[in-house]
Amino acid sequence: MQKKKDIILKENEKTIAISEFNIKVNKANYFPKANLLGSYGWNISNNPLISAYSQITNFGLNAQINLLNTQTALNKAKYDAKLIELELLQLSGQILDIEF
C-alpha cells in the first residue's frame, strides 16, 4: 500500500514538472519570434491585413486556452499530490484522525 502511494506521489510530481514546462512553452507563444537574419515578427504570412489580424487573434486565443488548460492540470496535480501526502502522513501516524 505504501509503495503504491509513493508511486502515485512520484507520478504527480512528474505531472507537476511537465505542467510547469507546458506553462513556459505556452507563455513563449505570446512573445515575438526572431529568425537567423536578425528580424522578428509575429509569424504573420504575406496575407492581407485582415487575414493576418484574424490569425493573430486565433493564435492568441489558442495560446490562452492552452495556458489555462495547463495551469488547471498543474493545480490538479498539486492537489492530488497534497492529498496523497496527507494520506501518507496519516498512515504513518503523524496525523491522527480525530474529530473535534
Sequence and secondary structure as in RCSB ss.txt:
>XXXX:A:sequence
MQKKKDIILKENEKTIAISEFNIKVNKANYFPKANLLGSYGWNISNNPLISAYSQITNFGLNAQINLLNTQTALN
KAKYDAKLIELELLQLSGQILDIEF
>XXXX:A:secstr
 HHHHHHHHHHHHHHHHHHHHHHHHHHHTTS EE TTS EES   S  HHHHHHHHHHHHHHHHHHHHHHHHHHH
HHHHHHHHHHHHHHHHTTSS     
